[in-house]
Amino acid sequence: MVLKTLLLWLFLCFSYSSYANTCLPNHEGLCDPGVIITEDTQVDITEEDKGTEIVTTTTTTVTTTETTVTNESSGNVLNLPDMAQDWGGEGPASMPTGNACYGLGADRCAQITGSGNTTSNMGVDGMGTTFIQTVDISDLQINNGGEVKYSIEVDKQDAEDRIYLHITGLNGSNQVFNGTDILSETGVASGYQSYNGSFDFGGVLNKLTIEVGGRDINLAIGPLFDDVSVNVFYNVINTIVTQHITSIEEIYYLNIFDPTEIEFIEEVFEYNDINFDDGEIDFTPIEPETDDISYETVELEIQEFEIDFEIDLPEPEIVTVQAETELELELEIEMEMELPEPEVEEISNEQPEEETTETVEETPVKTEEVEQEEVKQEETKETVKEPSAKEKAATKIVKKIDDKARYDDAAQIKTLIVMQILGDTKSFFDTQSIIQDNNINEYLDKSLEDQFGVLFQTAQNQTMEDLINGQY
């Protein structure tokens, strides 16, 4: 057994989405919500030679992947958003209330009072004081990236001071992202401001460290802040994979069918609609499309073809055929006729006897066969005429009939009508008259004895032995 395997890979990818970015793996930031559909088609062709047949199996596997992308929000992840309590951190700080919070409101706020100039634990330079809070967000199961957004209210009374916000994102102990925004730098008289910003990330995020720091350079009134909000917006991706496998088996038989059987099968497929439903095969005969056939329709068809033949018809030629006789039938039959010997008369003067001999010339006698052959030889010329346009048209119509349909009712009727048209016997199709036999009743009224009376009379007057002897 010879096994030959052909592997054909066809890769077709179709993407349907309502957004530009496709949110590929490790994409940083938010993906636009929508649906991504990809289709992968794989075709495997296996050919197996079994000696008497070749089996070709084509297996088509269509894998459709439907990916739905949505954006979810964590809400504010900070445990102490309104600074009612000190977060803890590096350097000196205070928690004033009332008018000491200036534009931040009468409730408690946080104040940076350190004048140092060092690097914070988060790696930010120009730090004198920090407030730090670490939040575990592993319960959100963020696996496909997103965006961390923040907002903070700041009141900086001394233009020489500075304040910043820093966020570090972690996946366990691995850093996913870190970002620092300088909210108000030294030399800027910002006063009261509300700041907003964001940091993109990709992949898995399960922990955040938020740091607010700065410097009180003149040690007068340090930067104040309150109402800190940190919100994580992340991508949620749901993927549905479906596979549709179609296997088609084609069998090529190697000369094992009788030609008659193959012809029968071809006719079955030619004259039947074949439907496959739930594993069952249904054969529905195909009704032939036939028009009504009549003397008039066939005559009209002949006339149409006849016009074409009349246009191309050449001048008729008279062909003279000289009949040749293969055998020379001029037979002569010699018949010898014996004549009786003449009588010798005695002459009184005693003259010498002269023997009188009469010669009969043999005349050939013509037989009846010879006479008939001579008549045939005289009729040696006959005239062959070119077929007329009507005869050619009729021949063409008959030849147009399909061989497989030549013996069905419609074909035979059409052929018969063509013959009648050529013979100009249209009356053949007229209503047939009925001949009335006036003597049939008289015939039926007679008995066997009336019709065969002589035989009955003879049979009564003769014995069986007489009848038997009468056969000889």
C-alpha positions in Angstrom: 0.0 0.0 0.0 1.4 3.3 -1.0 0.5 6.3 1.2 1.2 9.7 -0.1 0.3 12.7 2.1 0.1 16.2 0.8 -0.2 18.9 3.3 -1.5 22.2 2.1 -1.6 25.1 4.6 -3.8 28.0 3.8 -3.8 30.8 6.3 -6.6 33.3 6.0 -7.0 36.0 8.6 -10.0 38.3 8.8 -10.3 40.9 11.5 -13.5 42.8 12.2 -13.5 45.5 14.8 -14.8 49.0 15.5 -11.4 50.4 16.6 -8.0 50.9 15.3 -5.8 49.2 17.8 -6.1 45.5 18.0 -4.9 45.1 21.6 -2.2 42.6 20.9 -0.4 40.8 23.7 1.7 43.1 26.0 -0.2 46.1 24.6 0.4 49.1 26.9 -2.6 51.2 27.8 -6.3 50.8 27.2 -7.7 49.1 24.2 -10.8 50.4 22.4 -13.7 48.2 23.3 -14.9 46.0 20.5 -14.8 42.6 18.9 -11.8 41.0 17.1 -12.6 38.0 14.8 -9.7 36.0 13.3 -10.2 33.0 11.1 -7.5 30.4 10.4 -8.2 27.8 7.7 -6.0 24.7 7.4 -6.4 22.2 4.6 -4.9 18.7 4.9 -5.0 16.5 1.7 -4.2 12.8 2.2 -4.0 10.5 -0.9 -4.0 6.7 -0.4 -3.5 4.2 -3.2 -5.2 0.9 -2.4 -4.5 -0.8 -5.6 -8.0 -1.0 -7.0 -8.8 2.5 -6.0 -7.2 5.8 -4.9 -8.8 7.5 -1.9 -8.2 11.2 -1.5 -9.3 12.7 1.8 -9.5 16.5 2.1 -9.9 17.7 5.7 -10.6 21.4 6.2 -10.2 22.8 9.6 -11.6 26.3 10.1 -10.6 27.9 13.5 -12.5 31.0 14.4 -11.3 33.1 17.3 -13.7 35.8 18.6 -12.1 38.2 21.0 -14.2 40.7 22.9 -12.5 43.6 24.6 -14.0 45.7 27.4 -12.6 48.3 29.8 -13.2 47.9 33.5 -12.5 50.4 36.4 -11.2 49.6 39.8 -12.5 52.8 41.4 -10.2 54.7 43.9 -7.8 52.1 45.2 -6.4 54.4 48.0 -7.3 53.4 51.6 -6.9 57.1 52.8 -7.9 59.3 49.9 -8.9 62.5 51.9 -5.8 62.7 54.0 -7.7 62.4 57.3 -4.7 60.4 58.4 -1.0 60.6 57.7 0.2 57.9 55.2 3.7 57.8 56.6 6.8 58.3 54.6 10.2 60.2 54.7 11.1 63.6 56.2 9.1 66.1 58.3 5.4 66.7 57.6 2.2 68.1 59.3 -1.6 67.6 59.1 -3.3 71.1 59.4 -7.0 71.8 59.4 -9.3 74.8 58.9 -7.9 78.0 57.5 -4.4 76.5 57.5 -5.4 74.3 54.5 -6.3 77.5 52.6 -8.1 76.6 49.3 -8.3 72.9 50.2 -11.2 73.3 52.6 -11.6 73.3 56.4 -11.1 69.5 56.9 -7.7 68.0 57.4 -5.0 68.2 54.7 -1.3 67.2 54.4 1.6 69.6 54.4 5.2 69.1 53.1 7.6 70.8 55.6 11.0 69.2 54.8 13.6 71.4 53.2 16.1 68.7 52.3 17.2 67.8 48.8 17.7 64.0 48.5 16.4 61.1 46.5 13.2 59.4 47.6 12.7 55.7 48.1 10.9 55.7 44.7 14.0 57.3 43.0 12.8 60.9 42.7 15.3 63.7 43.2 14.7 67.0 45.0 12.9 65.4 47.9 12.5 66.9 51.4 9.2 65.1 52.5 7.2 62.1 51.2 3.8 60.6 51.9 3.8 56.9 50.7 0.9 54.3 50.4 1.1 50.8 48.9 -2.1 49.1 47.7 -2.7 45.4 46.8 -5.0 45.1 43.8 -4.5 41.4 42.9 -8.2 40.7 43.4 -8.9 42.7 40.2 -7.1 40.0 38.1 -5.6 42.6 35.7 -3.8 40.6 33.0 -4.0 42.6 29.8 -2.7 46.0 30.6 -4.5 49.3 31.0 -4.0 52.8 32.4 -3.6 54.2 35.9 -5.3 57.6 36.3 -4.9 60.0 39.3 -6.2 63.3 40.5 -5.0 65.5 43.4 -5.8 68.9 44.8 -2.8 71.2 45.7 -2.4 74.6 47.2 1.2 76.0 47.0 1.5 79.4 48.7 5.3 79.8 48.3 6.3 80.0 44.6 9.8 78.7 45.5 8.5 75.3 46.8 7.9 72.2 44.7 5.5 69.2 44.8 5.4 66.0 42.7 3.4 62.7 42.5 5.0 59.3 41.7 3.4 55.9 41.1 5.1 52.5 40.7 3.2 49.5 39.3 4.3 45.9 40.2 3.6 42.4 39.2 4.7 40.7 42.4 8.2 41.9 42.8 8.7 42.8 39.2 8.2 46.4 38.2 5.6 46.9 35.5 5.8 50.7 35.2 6.8 53.8 37.1 6.0 57.4 36.5 6.6 60.8 38.1 4.6 64.0 37.4 6.0 67.3 38.7 2.8 69.1 39.8 4.3 72.5 40.6 8.0 73.2 40.2 10.1 75.8 42.0 9.6 79.3 40.7 5.9 78.8 39.8 3.3 80.6 41.8 0.6 78.0 41.2 -1.6 78.6 44.3 -4.6 76.3 44.4 -4.8 73.8 41.5 -6.4 70.4 40.8 -4.1 68.1 38.9 -4.9 65.0 36.7 -2.6 62.6 35.0 -2.2 58.9 33.9 0.4 56.2 33.3 0.0 53.3 30.8 1.0 49.8 31.5 0.9 46.4 29.9 0.4 42.8 31.1 -0.3 41.9 34.7 -0.6 44.5 37.4 -1.3 43.5 41.1 0.3 46.2 43.3 0.7 50.0 43.3 2.9 52.3 45.3 1.8 55.9 45.4 4.2 58.6 46.6 3.5 62.4 47.0 6.6 64.4 47.8 8.3 67.8 47.6 10.3 70.6 49.4 9.5 73.5 51.6 12.5 75.6 50.6 11.9 78.8 52.6 10.4 76.9 55.6 7.4 79.3 55.6 4.3 77.6 54.4 5.0 74.3 52.6 3.0 72.8 49.8 -0.4 71.5 50.8 -2.5 68.6 49.2 -5.7 66.7 49.8 -8.3 64.5 48.1 -6.0 62.1 46.2 -7.6 59.6 43.9 -5.9 56.7 42.0 -8.1 54.7 39.6 -7.0 51.7 37.5 -8.7 51.2 34.2 -7.8 47.8 32.7 -8.6 45.7 29.7 -10.8 42.6 30.0 -10.4 40.2 27.1 -12.7 37.3 26.6 -11.8 34.8 23.8 -14.0 32.2 22.3 -12.4 29.7 19.9 -14.5 27.5 17.7 -13.4 24.9 15.2 -15.3 23.5 12.3 -13.8 20.4 10.7 -15.1 19.2 7.3 -13.7 15.9 5.8 -14.5 15.0 2.1 -13.4 11.6 0.8 -13.1 11.1 -3.0 -12.7 7.6 -4.4 -11.2 7.1 -7.8 -11.8 3.5 -8.9 -9.2 2.0 -11.2 -11.1 0.3 -14.1 -13.3 -2.0 -12.0 -16.6 -1.0 -13.6 -18.1 -2.4 -16.7 -18.6 0.3 -19.4 -22.3 -0.6 -19.4 -22.5 0.1 -15.6 -20.7 3.3 -16.0 -23.0 4.5 -18.7 -26.0 3.5 -16.5 -24.5 5.6 -13.6 -23.9 8.5 -15.9 -27.5 8.4 -17.1 -28.8 8.2 -13.5 -26.8 11.4 -12.6 -27.8 13.1 -15.8 -31.6 12.6 -15.6 -32.0 12.9 -11.8 -31.6 15.6 -9.2 -29.6 14.0 -6.3 -30.0 15.4 -2.8 -28.1 14.4 0.3 -30.2 14.9 3.5 -29.2 13.5 6.9 -27.1 10.8 5.3 -29.9 9.7 2.9 -29.7 10.0 -0.9 -32.8 11.1 -2.7 -33.2 10.7 -6.5 -35.8 13.0 -8.2 -36.3 12.5 -11.9 -35.7 15.6 -14.0 -38.7 16.3 -16.2 -37.6 17.0 -19.8 -38.6 20.3 -21.2 -40.6 19.4 -24.3 -42.9 21.6 -26.4 -46.1 20.4 -28.0 -45.3 18.6 -31.2 -47.7 18.9 -34.1 -47.8 18.8 -37.8 -47.8 22.6 -37.9 -44.8 23.0 -35.6 -42.6 20.5 -37.4 -43.7 22.0 -40.8 -42.7 25.5 -39.6 -39.3 24.1 -38.4 -38.7 22.5 -41.8 -39.5 25.8 -43.5 -37.0 27.7 -41.4 -34.2 25.3 -42.3 -35.4 25.1 -45.9 -34.8 28.8 -46.3 -31.2 28.4 -45.3 -30.7 25.5 -47.7 -32.4 27.4 -50.5 -29.9 30.3 -50.2 -26.9 28.0 -50.3 -28.4 25.4 -52.8 -26.3 25.1 -56.0 -27.7 24.5 -59.4 -28.9 20.9 -59.7 -26.6 18.7 -61.7 -27.7 15.7 -63.8 -25.4 12.8 -63.3 -25.4 10.1 -65.9 -24.4 6.7 -64.7 -23.3 4.1 -67.1 -24.3 0.7 -65.9 -21.7 -1.8 -66.7 -22.4 -5.4 -67.0 -19.9 -7.5 -65.1 -20.7 -10.7 -66.9 -21.3 -11.0 -70.6 -24.6 -12.7 -70.7 -24.9 -13.1 -74.4 -25.1 -16.8 -74.4 -25.7 -18.8 -77.4 -27.2 -22.2 -77.2 -26.4 -24.4 -80.1 -29.0 -26.9 -80.7 -28.3 -29.7 -83.1 -31.3 -30.7 -85.0 -31.2 -34.1 -86.7 -33.1 -34.2 -89.9 -34.5 -37.5 -91.3 -32.6 -39.0 -94.3 -34.2 -38.2 -97.7 -36.0 -40.8 -99.6 -34.3 -42.1 -102.8 -36.5 -42.4 -105.8 -35.6 -44.8 -108.6 -35.2 -43.2 -112.0 -36.1 -45.2 -115.0 -33.2 -44.1 -117.1 -30.9 -45.6 -114.6 -29.0 -42.4 -113.8 -26.4 -42.6 -111.0 -28.0 -42.1 -107.6 -27.2 -38.7 -106.2 -27.3 -38.5 -102.5 -29.1 -35.3 -101.5 -27.9 -33.9 -98.3 -29.6 -30.9 -96.7 -27.7 -28.9 -94.2 -29.6 -27.2 -91.4 -27.8 -24.2 -89.9 -28.0 -24.3 -86.2 -29.6 -21.1 -85.0 -28.9 -19.9 -81.4 -31.9 -19.8 -79.2 -32.3 -17.0 -76.7 -33.5 -18.0 -73.3 -35.8 -15.9 -71.1 -32.8 -15.0 -68.8 -30.9 -13.7 -71.7 -33.8 -11.5 -72.9 -34.2 -10.1 -69.4 -30.5 -9.3 -69.2 -30.6 -7.5 -72.5 -33.5 -5.4 -71.3 -31.4 -4.5 -68.3 -28.5 -3.6 -70.5 -30.7 -1.3 -72.5 -31.7 0.6 -69.3 -28.1 1.6 -68.6 -28.8 5.2 -67.9 -30.5 6.7 -64.8 -30.6 10.2 -63.5 -29.5 11.1 -59.9 -30.9 14.4 -58.7 -29.5 16.6 -55.8 -31.8 16.4 -52.7 -34.2 19.3 -52.4 -34.0 22.0 -49.7 -37.0 20.5 -47.9 -35.3 17.0 -47.9 -32.1 18.5 -46.5 -34.1 20.4 -43.8 -36.0 17.3 -42.8 -32.7 15.3 -42.6 -31.2 18.0 -40.3 -34.2 18.0 -38.0 -34.1 14.2 -37.6 -30.3 14.3 -36.9 -30.9 16.9 -34.2 -32.8 14.3 -32.1 -30.5 13.2 -29.2 -29.5 9.5 -29.5 -30.7 8.8 -25.9 -34.1 10.3 -26.7 -34.5 8.8 -30.1 -37.0 6.2 -29.0 -39.2 8.2 -26.7 -42.7 9.2 -27.7 -41.9 12.7 -28.6 -39.0 11.8 -30.9 -40.9 9.1 -32.7 -43.9 11.4 -33.3 -41.6 14.1 -34.6 -39.9 11.6 -37.0 -43.3 10.3 -38.2 -44.5 13.9 -38.9 -41.3 14.7 -40.9 -42.0 11.6 -43.1 -45.6 12.7 -43.6 -44.5 16.2 -44.6 -42.0 14.8 -47.1 -44.7 12.5 -48.5 -47.2 15.4 -48.5 -49.7 13.2 -46.6 -51.0 15.6 -44.1 -54.4 13.8 -44.3 -52.8 11.0 -42.3 -53.4 13.0 -39.2 -57.0 13.8 -40.0 -59.8 12.2 -38.1 -60.1 8.6 -39.3 -63.5 7.6 -40.6 -65.2 4.4 -39.4 -66.3 1.9 -42.0 -69.6 0.3 -41.0 -70.0 -3.3 -41.9 -73.7 -3.8 -42.6 -73.3 -7.6 -43.0 -71.7 -8.3 -39.6 -75.0 -8.9 -37.9 -76.0 -11.3 -40.6 -72.7 -13.1 -40.1 -73.1 -13.3 -36.4 -76.6 -14.7 -36.7 -75.4 -17.8 -38.6 -74.8 -21.0 -36.7 -71.8 -23.2 -37.2 -74.0 -25.6 -39.2 -75.2 -22.7 -41.4 -71.6 -21.7 -42.2 -70.1 -25.1 -42.5 -73.2 -27.1 -43.6 -71.4 -29.0 -46.3 -68.7 -30.2 -44.0 -71.3 -31.3 -41.4 -73.2 -33.1 -44.1 -70.1 -34.9 -45.4 -69.0 -35.9 -41.9 -72.4 -37.4 -41.2 -72.4 -39.6 -44.4 -68.9 -40.9 -44.0 -67.4 -43.2 -41.5 -64.1 -42.5 -39.7 -62.3 -45.1 -41.9 -63.6 -43.3 -45.0 -62.3 -40.0 -43.7 -58.9 -41.5 -42.9 -58.6 -43.2 -46.3 -59.6 -39.9 -47.9 -56.3 -38.4 -46.7 -54.4 -40.6 -49.2 
